[in-house]
Amino acid sequence: MSLRPLHDRVLIKRIEEQETVKGGIIIPDTAKEKSQEGEVVAFGAGKVLENGSILPLAVKEGDRILFGKYSGNEVRVAEQDYLILREDEIIGILAETGKAAGKK
């Protein structure tokens, strides 16, 4: 089963933060905050404007993004948890070192 978002919606897979334990204290999963970073898995065709034209989205599959703490709706597809949100709920696209400067 696959899910393709409509219009200006984006399907995100959360990227779990690396757990760093200081002093040997382990924080249980229930006490951790959910990550606000994710990877774009799928996206819609774009935002439909008032004149009927479609404005393409700025994100593409594979982009790492930041989104608001309470953004979107959580869904479960094929035993995997995802988040569906509108493009305007995306705070920014993370650029990796080297790619941001146009380097390979």
Chimera marker file (.cmm) of the C-alpha trace (Angstrom):
<marker_set name="trace">
<marker id="1" x="0.000" y="0.000" z="0.000" r="1" g="1" b="0" radius="0.5"/>
<marker id="2" x="1.305" y="3.453" z="-0.848" r="1" g="1" b="0" radius="0.5"/>
<marker id="3" x="0.061" y="6.924" z="-0.056" r="1" g="1" b="0" radius="0.5"/>
<marker id="4" x="0.308" y="9.922" z="-2.387" r="1" g="1" b="0" radius="0.5"/>
<marker id="5" x="-0.587" y="13.265" z="-0.816" r="1" g="1" b="0" radius="0.5"/>
<marker id="6" x="-2.858" y="15.643" z="-2.725" r="1" g="1" b="0" radius="0.5"/>
<marker id="7" x="-2.288" y="19.278" z="-3.714" r="1" g="1" b="0" radius="0.5"/>
<marker id="8" x="0.182" y="21.069" z="-1.397" r="1" g="1" b="0" radius="0.5"/>
<marker id="9" x="0.521" y="18.283" z="1.168" r="1" g="1" b="0" radius="0.5"/>
<marker id="10" x="3.769" y="16.453" z="1.916" r="1" g="1" b="0" radius="0.5"/>
<marker id="11" x="4.319" y="12.959" z="3.389" r="1" g="1" b="0" radius="0.5"/>
<marker id="12" x="7.162" y="12.998" z="5.922" r="1" g="1" b="0" radius="0.5"/>
<marker id="13" x="9.064" y="10.227" z="7.691" r="1" g="1" b="0" radius="0.5"/>
<marker id="14" x="10.430" y="11.504" z="11.003" r="1" g="1" b="0" radius="0.5"/>
<marker id="15" x="14.174" y="11.246" z="11.501" r="1" g="1" b="0" radius="0.5"/>
<marker id="16" x="14.768" y="10.124" z="15.054" r="1" g="1" b="0" radius="0.5"/>
<marker id="17" x="17.400" y="12.087" z="16.938" r="1" g="1" b="0" radius="0.5"/>
<marker id="18" x="20.575" y="10.333" z="18.010" r="1" g="1" b="0" radius="0.5"/>
<marker id="19" x="20.379" y="9.537" z="21.710" r="1" g="1" b="0" radius="0.5"/>
<marker id="20" x="23.383" y="10.775" z="23.654" r="1" g="1" b="0" radius="0.5"/>
<marker id="21" x="23.469" y="9.578" z="27.225" r="1" g="1" b="0" radius="0.5"/>
<marker id="22" x="25.384" y="11.677" z="29.759" r="1" g="1" b="0" radius="0.5"/>
<marker id="23" x="26.263" y="10.231" z="33.112" r="1" g="1" b="0" radius="0.5"/>
<marker id="24" x="24.748" y="6.843" z="32.274" r="1" g="1" b="0" radius="0.5"/>
<marker id="25" x="21.136" y="8.080" z="32.533" r="1" g="1" b="0" radius="0.5"/>
<marker id="26" x="18.831" y="6.516" z="29.978" r="1" g="1" b="0" radius="0.5"/>
<marker id="27" x="15.712" y="8.474" z="29.070" r="1" g="1" b="0" radius="0.5"/>
<marker id="28" x="12.702" y="6.225" z="28.340" r="1" g="1" b="0" radius="0.5"/>
<marker id="29" x="10.943" y="6.629" z="24.977" r="1" g="1" b="0" radius="0.5"/>
<marker id="30" x="7.809" y="7.949" z="26.684" r="1" g="1" b="0" radius="0.5"/>
<marker id="31" x="9.739" y="10.931" z="28.122" r="1" g="1" b="0" radius="0.5"/>
<marker id="32" x="11.427" y="11.917" z="24.845" r="1" g="1" b="0" radius="0.5"/>
<marker id="33" x="10.083" y="14.649" z="22.607" r="1" g="1" b="0" radius="0.5"/>
<marker id="34" x="9.337" y="13.771" z="19.004" r="1" g="1" b="0" radius="0.5"/>
<marker id="35" x="11.822" y="14.940" z="16.428" r="1" g="1" b="0" radius="0.5"/>
<marker id="36" x="10.994" y="18.033" z="14.373" r="1" g="1" b="0" radius="0.5"/>
<marker id="37" x="13.201" y="16.831" z="11.535" r="1" g="1" b="0" radius="0.5"/>
<marker id="38" x="12.057" y="14.562" z="8.730" r="1" g="1" b="0" radius="0.5"/>
<marker id="39" x="12.600" y="13.293" z="5.217" r="1" g="1" b="0" radius="0.5"/>
<marker id="40" x="10.179" y="13.936" z="2.367" r="1" g="1" b="0" radius="0.5"/>
<marker id="41" x="8.789" y="10.593" z="1.165" r="1" g="1" b="0" radius="0.5"/>
<marker id="42" x="6.102" y="11.844" z="-1.246" r="1" g="1" b="0" radius="0.5"/>
<marker id="43" x="4.343" y="15.077" z="-2.165" r="1" g="1" b="0" radius="0.5"/>
<marker id="44" x="1.344" y="16.366" z="-4.069" r="1" g="1" b="0" radius="0.5"/>
<marker id="45" x="1.271" y="18.147" z="-7.433" r="1" g="1" b="0" radius="0.5"/>
<marker id="46" x="1.267" y="21.624" z="-5.894" r="1" g="1" b="0" radius="0.5"/>
<marker id="47" x="-0.925" y="24.355" z="-4.487" r="1" g="1" b="0" radius="0.5"/>
<marker id="48" x="-3.988" y="25.215" z="-6.575" r="1" g="1" b="0" radius="0.5"/>
<marker id="49" x="-4.204" y="29.005" z="-6.939" r="1" g="1" b="0" radius="0.5"/>
<marker id="50" x="-7.419" y="31.038" z="-7.229" r="1" g="1" b="0" radius="0.5"/>
<marker id="51" x="-7.041" y="31.311" z="-11.009" r="1" g="1" b="0" radius="0.5"/>
<marker id="52" x="-6.848" y="27.506" z="-11.277" r="1" g="1" b="0" radius="0.5"/>
<marker id="53" x="-3.128" y="27.259" z="-12.024" r="1" g="1" b="0" radius="0.5"/>
<marker id="54" x="-0.877" y="24.995" z="-9.965" r="1" g="1" b="0" radius="0.5"/>
<marker id="55" x="2.129" y="26.323" z="-8.052" r="1" g="1" b="0" radius="0.5"/>
<marker id="56" x="4.715" y="23.496" z="-7.759" r="1" g="1" b="0" radius="0.5"/>
<marker id="57" x="6.134" y="22.671" z="-4.325" r="1" g="1" b="0" radius="0.5"/>
<marker id="58" x="9.622" y="23.769" z="-3.281" r="1" g="1" b="0" radius="0.5"/>
<marker id="59" x="10.434" y="20.388" z="-1.696" r="1" g="1" b="0" radius="0.5"/>
<marker id="60" x="11.265" y="17.145" z="-3.449" r="1" g="1" b="0" radius="0.5"/>
<marker id="61" x="11.584" y="13.511" z="-2.444" r="1" g="1" b="0" radius="0.5"/>
<marker id="62" x="14.560" y="12.891" z="-0.186" r="1" g="1" b="0" radius="0.5"/>
<marker id="63" x="14.818" y="16.467" z="1.168" r="1" g="1" b="0" radius="0.5"/>
<marker id="64" x="15.523" y="16.742" z="4.898" r="1" g="1" b="0" radius="0.5"/>
<marker id="65" x="13.229" y="19.323" z="6.419" r="1" g="1" b="0" radius="0.5"/>
<marker id="66" x="12.331" y="21.015" z="9.698" r="1" g="1" b="0" radius="0.5"/>
<marker id="67" x="8.695" y="21.415" z="10.700" r="1" g="1" b="0" radius="0.5"/>
<marker id="68" x="6.775" y="22.852" z="13.650" r="1" g="1" b="0" radius="0.5"/>
<marker id="69" x="6.318" y="20.888" z="16.852" r="1" g="1" b="0" radius="0.5"/>
<marker id="70" x="2.543" y="20.550" z="16.459" r="1" g="1" b="0" radius="0.5"/>
<marker id="71" x="2.366" y="20.512" z="12.649" r="1" g="1" b="0" radius="0.5"/>
<marker id="72" x="0.540" y="18.019" z="10.478" r="1" g="1" b="0" radius="0.5"/>
<marker id="73" x="-1.384" y="14.827" z="11.083" r="1" g="1" b="0" radius="0.5"/>
<marker id="74" x="0.139" y="11.499" z="12.030" r="1" g="1" b="0" radius="0.5"/>
<marker id="75" x="-0.788" y="8.481" z="9.906" r="1" g="1" b="0" radius="0.5"/>
<marker id="76" x="0.250" y="4.824" z="9.904" r="1" g="1" b="0" radius="0.5"/>
<marker id="77" x="0.758" y="3.097" z="6.556" r="1" g="1" b="0" radius="0.5"/>
<marker id="78" x="2.069" y="-0.467" z="6.214" r="1" g="1" b="0" radius="0.5"/>
<marker id="79" x="3.257" y="-0.574" z="9.846" r="1" g="1" b="0" radius="0.5"/>
<marker id="80" x="5.238" y="2.672" z="9.394" r="1" g="1" b="0" radius="0.5"/>
<marker id="81" x="4.420" y="6.013" z="11.036" r="1" g="1" b="0" radius="0.5"/>
<marker id="82" x="4.376" y="9.130" z="8.861" r="1" g="1" b="0" radius="0.5"/>
<marker id="83" x="3.324" y="12.747" z="9.118" r="1" g="1" b="0" radius="0.5"/>
<marker id="84" x="1.240" y="14.572" z="6.506" r="1" g="1" b="0" radius="0.5"/>
<marker id="85" x="1.515" y="18.336" z="6.490" r="1" g="1" b="0" radius="0.5"/>
<marker id="86" x="0.985" y="21.288" z="4.184" r="1" g="1" b="0" radius="0.5"/>
<marker id="87" x="4.028" y="22.830" z="2.554" r="1" g="1" b="0" radius="0.5"/>
<marker id="88" x="3.475" y="26.093" z="4.438" r="1" g="1" b="0" radius="0.5"/>
<marker id="89" x="3.984" y="24.187" z="7.729" r="1" g="1" b="0" radius="0.5"/>
<marker id="90" x="7.565" y="23.368" z="6.687" r="1" g="1" b="0" radius="0.5"/>
<marker id="91" x="10.013" y="25.711" z="8.418" r="1" g="1" b="0" radius="0.5"/>
<marker id="92" x="12.969" y="25.006" z="6.146" r="1" g="1" b="0" radius="0.5"/>
<marker id="93" x="14.979" y="22.574" z="4.066" r="1" g="1" b="0" radius="0.5"/>
<marker id="94" x="18.208" y="21.412" z="5.700" r="1" g="1" b="0" radius="0.5"/>
<marker id="95" x="21.273" y="21.733" z="3.487" r="1" g="1" b="0" radius="0.5"/>
<marker id="96" x="24.077" y="19.274" z="4.049" r="1" g="1" b="0" radius="0.5"/>
<marker id="97" x="27.649" y="20.537" z="4.277" r="1" g="1" b="0" radius="0.5"/>
<marker id="98" x="29.119" y="20.847" z="0.786" r="1" g="1" b="0" radius="0.5"/>
<marker id="99" x="25.777" y="20.716" z="-1.020" r="1" g="1" b="0" radius="0.5"/>
<marker id="100" x="24.777" y="24.127" z="0.330" r="1" g="1" b="0" radius="0.5"/>
<marker id="101" x="27.830" y="25.686" z="-1.297" r="1" g="1" b="0" radius="0.5"/>
<marker id="102" x="27.239" y="23.847" z="-4.559" r="1" g="1" b="0" radius="0.5"/>
<marker id="103" x="30.013" y="21.302" z="-3.915" r="1" g="1" b="0" radius="0.5"/>
<marker id="104" x="29.722" y="17.592" z="-4.564" r="1" g="1" b="0" radius="0.5"/>
<link id1="1" id2="2" r="1" g="1" b="0" radius="0.2"/>
<link id1="2" id2="3" r="1" g="1" b="0" radius="0.2"/>
<link id1="3" id2="4" r="1" g="1" b="0" radius="0.2"/>
<link id1="4" id2="5" r="1" g="1" b="0" radius="0.2"/>
<link id1="5" id2="6" r="1" g="1" b="0" radius="0.2"/>
<link id1="6" id2="7" r="1" g="1" b="0" radius="0.2"/>
<link id1="7" id2="8" r="1" g="1" b="0" radius="0.2"/>
<link id1="8" id2="9" r="1" g="1" b="0" radius="0.2"/>
<link id1="9" id2="10" r="1" g="1" b="0" radius="0.2"/>
<link id1="10" id2="11" r="1" g="1" b="0" radius="0.2"/>
<link id1="11" id2="12" r="1" g="1" b="0" radius="0.2"/>
<link id1="12" id2="13" r="1" g="1" b="0" radius="0.2"/>
<link id1="13" id2="14" r="1" g="1" b="0" radius="0.2"/>
<link id1="14" id2="15" r="1" g="1" b="0" radius="0.2"/>
<link id1="15" id2="16" r="1" g="1" b="0" radius="0.2"/>
<link id1="16" id2="17" r="1" g="1" b="0" radius="0.2"/>
<link id1="17" id2="18" r="1" g="1" b="0" radius="0.2"/>
<link id1="18" id2="19" r="1" g="1" b="0" radius="0.2"/>
<link id1="19" id2="20" r="1" g="1" b="0" radius="0.2"/>
<link id1="20" id2="21" r="1" g="1" b="0" radius="0.2"/>
<link id1="21" id2="22" r="1" g="1" b="0" radius="0.2"/>
<link id1="22" id2="23" r="1" g="1" b="0" radius="0.2"/>
<link id1="23" id2="24" r="1" g="1" b="0" radius="0.2"/>
<link id1="24" id2="25" r="1" g="1" b="0" radius="0.2"/>
<link id1="25" id2="26" r="1" g="1" b="0" radius="0.2"/>
<link id1="26" id2="27" r="1" g="1" b="0" radius="0.2"/>
<link id1="27" id2="28" r="1" g="1" b="0" radius="0.2"/>
<link id1="28" id2="29" r="1" g="1" b="0" radius="0.2"/>
<link id1="29" id2="30" r="1" g="1" b="0" radius="0.2"/>
<link id1="30" id2="31" r="1" g="1" b="0" radius="0.2"/>
<link id1="31" id2="32" r="1" g="1" b="0" radius="0.2"/>
<link id1="32" id2="33" r="1" g="1" b="0" radius="0.2"/>
<link id1="33" id2="34" r="1" g="1" b="0" radius="0.2"/>
<link id1="34" id2="35" r="1" g="1" b="0" radius="0.2"/>
<link id1="35" id2="36" r="1" g="1" b="0" radius="0.2"/>
<link id1="36" id2="37" r="1" g="1" b="0" radius="0.2"/>
<link id1="37" id2="38" r="1" g="1" b="0" radius="0.2"/>
<link id1="38" id2="39" r="1" g="1" b="0" radius="0.2"/>
<link id1="39" id2="40" r="1" g="1" b="0" radius="0.2"/>
<link id1="40" id2="41" r="1" g="1" b="0" radius="0.2"/>
<link id1="41" id2="42" r="1" g="1" b="0" radius="0.2"/>
<link id1="42" id2="43" r="1" g="1" b="0" radius="0.2"/>
<link id1="43" id2="44" r="1" g="1" b="0" radius="0.2"/>
<link id1="44" id2="45" r="1" g="1" b="0" radius="0.2"/>
<link id1="45" id2="46" r="1" g="1" b="0" radius="0.2"/>
<link id1="46" id2="47" r="1" g="1" b="0" radius="0.2"/>
<link id1="47" id2="48" r="1" g="1" b="0" radius="0.2"/>
<link id1="48" id2="49" r="1" g="1" b="0" radius="0.2"/>
<link id1="49" id2="50" r="1" g="1" b="0" radius="0.2"/>
<link id1="50" id2="51" r="1" g="1" b="0" radius="0.2"/>
<link id1="51" id2="52" r="1" g="1" b="0" radius="0.2"/>
<link id1="52" id2="53" r="1" g="1" b="0" radius="0.2"/>
<link id1="53" id2="54" r="1" g="1" b="0" radius="0.2"/>
<link id1="54" id2="55" r="1" g="1" b="0" radius="0.2"/>
<link id1="55" id2="56" r="1" g="1" b="0" radius="0.2"/>
<link id1="56" id2="57" r="1" g="1" b="0" radius="0.2"/>
<link id1="57" id2="58" r="1" g="1" b="0" radius="0.2"/>
<link id1="58" id2="59" r="1" g="1" b="0" radius="0.2"/>
<link id1="59" id2="60" r="1" g="1" b="0" radius="0.2"/>
<link id1="60" id2="61" r="1" g="1" b="0" radius="0.2"/>
<link id1="61" id2="62" r="1" g="1" b="0" radius="0.2"/>
<link id1="62" id2="63" r="1" g="1" b="0" radius="0.2"/>
<link id1="63" id2="64" r="1" g="1" b="0" radius="0.2"/>
<link id1="64" id2="65" r="1" g="1" b="0" radius="0.2"/>
<link id1="65" id2="66" r="1" g="1" b="0" radius="0.2"/>
<link id1="66" id2="67" r="1" g="1" b="0" radius="0.2"/>
<link id1="67" id2="68" r="1" g="1" b="0" radius="0.2"/>
<link id1="68" id2="69" r="1" g="1" b="0" radius="0.2"/>
<link id1="69" id2="70" r="1" g="1" b="0" radius="0.2"/>
<link id1="70" id2="71" r="1" g="1" b="0" radius="0.2"/>
<link id1="71" id2="72" r="1" g="1" b="0" radius="0.2"/>
<link id1="72" id2="73" r="1" g="1" b="0" radius="0.2"/>
<link id1="73" id2="74" r="1" g="1" b="0" radius="0.2"/>
<link id1="74" id2="75" r="1" g="1" b="0" radius="0.2"/>
<link id1="75" id2="76" r="1" g="1" b="0" radius="0.2"/>
<link id1="76" id2="77" r="1" g="1" b="0" radius="0.2"/>
<link id1="77" id2="78" r="1" g="1" b="0" radius="0.2"/>
<link id1="78" id2="79" r="1" g="1" b="0" radius="0.2"/>
<link id1="79" id2="80" r="1" g="1" b="0" radius="0.2"/>
<link id1="80" id2="81" r="1" g="1" b="0" radius="0.2"/>
<link id1="81" id2="82" r="1" g="1" b="0" radius="0.2"/>
<link id1="82" id2="83" r="1" g="1" b="0" radius="0.2"/>
<link id1="83" id2="84" r="1" g="1" b="0" radius="0.2"/>
<link id1="84" id2="85" r="1" g="1" b="0" radius="0.2"/>
<link id1="85" id2="86" r="1" g="1" b="0" radius="0.2"/>
<link id1="86" id2="87" r="1" g="1" b="0" radius="0.2"/>
<link id1="87" id2="88" r="1" g="1" b="0" radius="0.2"/>
<link id1="88" id2="89" r="1" g="1" b="0" radius="0.2"/>
<link id1="89" id2="90" r="1" g="1" b="0" radius="0.2"/>
<link id1="90" id2="91" r="1" g="1" b="0" radius="0.2"/>
<link id1="91" id2="92" r="1" g="1" b="0" radius="0.2"/>
<link id1="92" id2="93" r="1" g="1" b="0" radius="0.2"/>
<link id1="93" id2="94" r="1" g="1" b="0" radius="0.2"/>
<link id1="94" id2="95" r="1" g="1" b="0" radius="0.2"/>
<link id1="95" id2="96" r="1" g="1" b="0" radius="0.2"/>
<link id1="96" id2="97" r="1" g="1" b="0" radius="0.2"/>
<link id1="97" id2="98" r="1" g="1" b="0" radius="0.2"/>
<link id1="98" id2="99" r="1" g="1" b="0" radius="0.2"/>
<link id1="99" id2="100" r="1" g="1" b="0" radius="0.2"/>
<link id1="100" id2="101" r="1" g="1" b="0" radius="0.2"/>
<link id1="101" id2="102" r="1" g="1" b="0" radius="0.2"/>
<link id1="102" id2="103" r="1" g="1" b="0" radius="0.2"/>
<link id1="103" id2="104" r="1" g="1" b="0" radius="0.2"/>
</marker_set>
